[in-house]
Amino acid sequence: DRVQRRTAALLPCDHVVTYYWEPLRSTFRNIAHYGTPPEMVADAVALEFPPGLSITDELTSGKTVVINDVTHQQMLPPTIPAHFGICAFIAVPLVVRGRVLGAFVAISVTPGWEFRPDQVQLLERIAHNVAVAIETTELYRAQQEEAQIAAALARVGREMISLRDTPLLLDRLCQLTTEVL
Protein backbone atom coordinates (compact mmCIF):
# COMPACT_ATOMS: atom_id res chain seq x y z
CA ASP A 1 0.00 0.00 0.00
CA ARG A 2 2.78 2.44 0.93
CA VAL A 3 4.72 1.69 -2.25
CA GLN A 4 1.62 2.22 -4.37
CA ARG A 5 0.71 5.48 -2.61
CA ARG A 6 4.25 6.80 -2.92
CA THR A 7 4.44 5.76 -6.58
CA ALA A 8 1.18 7.60 -7.35
CA ALA A 9 2.57 10.74 -5.71
CA LEU A 10 5.98 10.54 -7.43
CA LEU A 11 4.85 9.99 -11.02
CA PRO A 12 2.11 11.53 -10.51
CA CYS A 13 -0.73 9.25 -11.56
CA ASP A 14 -4.26 8.43 -10.44
CA HIS A 15 -4.10 4.67 -9.87
CA VAL A 16 -1.39 2.10 -9.19
CA VAL A 17 -2.13 -1.60 -9.49
CA THR A 18 0.00 -4.65 -8.74
CA TYR A 19 -0.80 -7.79 -10.70
CA TYR A 20 0.52 -11.24 -9.81
CA TRP A 21 1.26 -13.77 -12.54
CA GLU A 22 -0.45 -17.10 -11.87
CA PRO A 23 1.44 -19.64 -13.98
CA LEU A 24 -1.08 -22.47 -13.50
CA ARG A 25 -3.88 -20.31 -14.88
CA SER A 26 -1.60 -18.22 -17.16
CA THR A 27 -3.17 -14.96 -16.09
CA PHE A 28 -2.31 -11.67 -14.39
CA ARG A 29 -4.52 -11.19 -11.30
CA ASN A 30 -4.97 -7.96 -9.32
CA ILE A 31 -3.48 -8.42 -5.84
CA ALA A 32 -3.23 -4.78 -4.71
CA HIS A 33 -4.48 -1.42 -5.91
CA TYR A 34 -4.40 2.24 -4.97
CA GLY A 35 -6.69 5.04 -6.12
CA THR A 36 -9.47 2.83 -7.41
CA PRO A 37 -12.85 4.46 -6.68
CA PRO A 38 -14.86 2.37 -4.20
CA GLU A 39 -17.63 1.70 -6.72
CA MET A 40 -15.10 0.16 -9.15
CA VAL A 41 -13.06 -1.96 -6.71
CA ALA A 42 -15.00 -5.18 -7.38
CA ASP A 43 -14.60 -4.77 -11.15
CA ALA A 44 -10.90 -3.92 -10.79
CA VAL A 45 -10.19 -6.93 -8.57
CA ALA A 46 -12.10 -9.24 -10.93
CA LEU A 47 -10.14 -8.01 -13.96
CA GLU A 48 -7.59 -10.55 -15.21
CA PHE A 49 -5.30 -10.58 -18.22
CA PRO A 50 -5.14 -14.08 -19.74
CA PRO A 51 -2.98 -15.28 -22.66
CA GLY A 52 -3.91 -14.01 -26.09
CA LEU A 53 -4.06 -10.35 -25.14
CA SER A 54 -1.23 -8.28 -26.59
CA ILE A 55 -0.45 -6.76 -23.19
CA THR A 56 -0.13 -10.21 -21.59
CA ASP A 57 2.26 -11.33 -24.31
CA GLU A 58 4.39 -8.19 -23.96
CA LEU A 59 4.59 -8.36 -20.18
CA THR A 60 5.36 -12.09 -20.03
CA SER A 61 8.21 -11.49 -22.48
CA GLY A 62 9.61 -8.92 -20.03
CA LYS A 63 8.74 -5.74 -21.96
CA THR A 64 7.44 -2.50 -20.48
CA VAL A 65 4.25 -1.23 -22.11
CA VAL A 66 3.66 2.54 -22.33
CA ILE A 67 0.37 3.77 -23.78
CA ASN A 68 -0.07 7.54 -23.69
CA ASP A 69 -3.28 7.58 -25.70
CA VAL A 70 -5.63 4.65 -25.11
CA THR A 71 -7.81 5.63 -28.06
CA HIS A 72 -5.01 4.54 -30.42
CA GLN A 73 -3.86 1.32 -28.77
CA GLN A 74 -4.32 -2.37 -29.51
CA MET A 75 -3.00 -3.82 -26.25
CA LEU A 76 -6.27 -3.83 -24.30
CA PRO A 77 -9.83 -4.47 -25.37
CA PRO A 78 -11.38 -0.97 -25.74
CA THR A 79 -14.03 -1.81 -23.14
CA ILE A 80 -11.42 -1.85 -20.32
CA PRO A 81 -10.13 1.74 -20.73
CA ALA A 82 -13.67 2.95 -21.35
CA HIS A 83 -15.08 1.28 -18.24
CA PHE A 84 -12.29 2.48 -15.92
CA GLY A 85 -11.79 5.88 -17.55
CA ILE A 86 -8.15 5.13 -18.40
CA CYS A 87 -6.46 7.73 -20.61
CA ALA A 88 -2.82 6.60 -20.33
CA PHE A 89 -0.90 3.83 -18.55
CA ILE A 90 2.47 2.21 -18.01
CA ALA A 91 2.70 -1.52 -17.31
CA VAL A 92 6.07 -2.81 -16.13
CA PRO A 93 6.74 -6.53 -15.71
CA LEU A 94 7.89 -7.61 -12.25
CA VAL A 95 10.96 -9.66 -13.20
CA VAL A 96 13.53 -11.31 -10.95
CA ARG A 97 16.27 -13.52 -12.43
CA GLY A 98 14.37 -13.85 -15.71
CA ARG A 99 11.13 -14.95 -14.02
CA VAL A 100 8.02 -12.79 -14.49
CA LEU A 101 6.23 -12.52 -11.14
CA GLY A 102 3.59 -10.03 -12.20
CA ALA A 103 3.17 -6.45 -13.37
CA PHE A 104 3.23 -3.01 -11.77
CA VAL A 105 0.86 -0.57 -13.48
CA ALA A 106 0.47 3.21 -13.25
CA ILE A 107 -2.73 4.70 -14.67
CA SER A 108 -3.80 8.23 -15.53
CA VAL A 109 -7.45 9.18 -15.98
CA THR A 110 -6.56 12.74 -16.99
CA PRO A 111 -7.32 13.41 -20.69
CA GLY A 112 -4.19 14.39 -22.62
CA TRP A 113 -1.82 13.13 -19.90
CA GLU A 114 1.40 11.57 -21.17
CA PHE A 115 3.99 9.71 -19.17
CA ARG A 116 7.51 11.03 -19.77
CA PRO A 117 10.54 8.73 -20.31
CA ASP A 118 11.96 9.63 -16.88
CA GLN A 119 8.65 8.58 -15.27
CA VAL A 120 8.79 5.27 -17.15
CA GLN A 121 12.34 4.70 -15.88
CA LEU A 122 11.29 5.54 -12.32
CA LEU A 123 8.41 3.06 -12.49
CA GLU A 124 10.76 0.40 -13.88
CA ARG A 125 13.11 0.90 -10.89
CA ILE A 126 10.23 0.76 -8.43
CA ALA A 127 8.88 -2.36 -10.15
CA HIS A 128 12.24 -4.09 -9.81
CA ASN A 129 12.20 -3.46 -6.04
CA VAL A 130 8.60 -4.69 -5.79
CA ALA A 131 9.60 -7.85 -7.69
CA VAL A 132 12.47 -8.49 -5.27
CA ALA A 133 10.10 -7.99 -2.32
CA ILE A 134 7.57 -10.44 -3.78
CA GLU A 135 10.27 -13.04 -4.42
CA THR A 136 11.62 -12.60 -0.89
CA THR A 137 8.12 -13.14 0.51
CA GLU A 138 7.68 -16.27 -1.62
CA LEU A 139 11.03 -17.65 -0.42
CA TYR A 140 10.18 -16.91 3.21
CA ARG A 141 6.83 -18.72 2.90
CA ALA A 142 8.53 -21.71 1.27
CA GLN A 143 11.07 -21.85 4.12
CA GLN A 144 8.27 -21.75 6.69
CA GLU A 145 6.48 -24.65 4.97
CA GLU A 146 9.71 -26.67 4.82
CA ALA A 147 10.33 -26.02 8.52
CA GLN A 148 6.83 -27.23 9.38
CA ILE A 149 7.31 -30.39 7.31
CA ALA A 150 10.72 -31.05 8.89
CA ALA A 151 9.27 -30.60 12.38
CA ALA A 152 6.40 -32.98 11.60
CA LEU A 153 8.78 -35.62 10.23
CA ALA A 154 11.04 -35.30 13.27
CA ARG A 155 8.02 -35.77 15.56
CA VAL A 156 6.92 -38.87 13.64
CA GLY A 157 10.48 -40.23 13.77
CA ARG A 158 10.71 -39.73 17.56
CA GLU A 159 7.40 -41.52 18.10
CA MET A 160 8.42 -44.44 15.89
CA ILE A 161 11.73 -44.87 17.70
CA SER A 162 10.08 -44.78 21.15
CA LEU A 163 7.49 -47.49 20.34
CA ARG A 164 8.59 -51.08 19.98
CA ASP A 165 5.18 -52.78 19.94
CA THR A 166 4.06 -53.16 16.28
CA PRO A 167 0.28 -52.71 16.77
CA LEU A 168 0.86 -49.72 19.03
CA LEU A 169 3.42 -48.34 16.57
CA LEU A 170 1.01 -48.60 13.65
CA ASP A 171 -1.82 -47.06 15.65
CA ARG A 172 0.36 -44.13 16.75
CA LEU A 173 1.77 -43.68 13.22
CA CYS A 174 -1.77 -43.41 11.81
CA GLN A 175 -2.72 -40.92 14.52
CA LEU A 176 0.38 -38.76 13.85
CA THR A 177 -0.14 -38.90 10.09
CA THR A 178 -3.71 -37.69 10.55
CA GLU A 179 -2.58 -34.83 12.79
CA VAL A 180 0.21 -33.78 10.43
CA LEU A 181 -1.95 -33.89 7.31
N, C-alpha and C positions, 0 to 999 in steps of 0.2 A: 504494500500500500504506500509506504513512504517513498519507495523508488518511483512508483508511478506518479505520485503527486509531484515529486521533485522534477521528474522528467517533463510533466505537463507545464510546470512553471519555467523551466529552462528553455524549452524549444521556442516559443510557447505553442501549445496546442490545446484542443478542447477535451480530448479523450486519449487515454493510454490503455491498451489492452495487452495482456499476456496470454498467448496461446501455447498449449502443450501438445506436442506431437504424440499421438497414440499409435505406435507401430502396428499393433494387432488389428486395429480398425482402419489404419491408414488415413487418419484425419487429424486436423488441428482443432482442438477444443479449448474454449475460453475457460481459463482457470482464475483470472483476476482482471479487474477492470477499474478504471477511475474516470469519473466525469460522465458516466452514462446516466441520463435522466431516469429517475425511479420508474417511470411508466414504460421504459424500454429495456429494463434490466433483464426481464425474463426472455425477451426476444434475443438480446445480446448473448446471454449465457447459452441459449439453445443453438446459436449459430455455429456451425462447423464447416470446415473447408476440406472436403474429401478429394481423392485423386480425380484427375480429369479437368479440374479448374486450372487455368493458367497460373494463378497466384500460388496454388499448392505446388505445382511443378517447379516454379521459380524458387520458392522458399526451400523445398526439399533438396534442390541442387545447390543450396548455399548462397543464393543471390539476393541482394537487397532489392526491394521493389519500391520505387518512388513514383507516385501518381499525383501530379499537381493540378490536374483537371479531370475529374471523374467522368465528365460528359464525353471525353474522347479516350476512353480506356477500354481494354478488352479483357482485363485480368479478372474482374468480378462481374457476376450477373448484374445488370443495371438495377434490378429490384433492391439489391442490398444498399448501395449508396442512396437511392431514393428513400427507402424506408428509414434509414438512420440519419439522413441529412448530411451525408459525407460529401465534402467538396474536394479535399485532398488528403492523402495519407502516405505514410512511409511504413513499410513492413520489413523488418530485419530478422533474418533467421537467427535463432539461438543455437550457436554451434560451438561444441567443445571437442577437440581432437577429431575433427571430421564427422562427428555425429550430430545430426540436427535434433535438438531437444524440443524445439517449439519456435515461436515467433513473437517478437516484441513490436507492437504497432502503435504509431502516433497518428491521431486523426484530427483534422480541422474541419469544422462545420461553417467556417467563415467563407462566403463567396469571394473568389479571386485570390484567396490565400495560396501562397506557394512556399514550399519548404526549400531553403537555401542549401547549397552543398555543405556548408559548415554545420548546419543542423542535422543533416543526414549523417555526417561523420560522428557527431556527438551521440546520436542515437545508436550508431553501430558500436561505439565504445561502451555505452551503457548496456546494450544488449549482450555484449561479450561478458560483462561482469554478472549480469543476471543469469546467463547460461552457466557460468562457473558456480554460482550460488545454487542453482537447481541441481547440477551434477553433484555438488558437495552434499546436498540434502539427500539425494538418491543413494549415495555411497554410505552415508550415516545410517539411513534406514536399513540398507542391506547388512551392514555390520551388526545392527541391533537384532535383526532376524537370525543371523548366524550365531550370535551369542546366545539367544534363546534356545536355538536348536542344540547347540553344544551343551548347554546346561541341562536340557532335558535328556540328552543321551548319557551324560555323566550320571544323572540321577538313576536312570534305568540300569546303567552298568553297576552302580553301587548296590542297588537292590538285588540284582542277579547274583552278584558275588556273595552277598550276605545270606542268601537262601540256598540250602542244599537239598531240600525236599522237592522233588520234581513236581508233584501236583500243586504244592504251595507256590513254587517258582512260576509255574505257568499261570496260575490264578493271579499272582501279583503282577506278572508281566502284562497280562491282559488289562488289568486295572490301570497300570501306569501308562500303557499305550493309549487307553481311552482318555485319561487325563491330559496327556501331552497333545493328542490330536484335537 
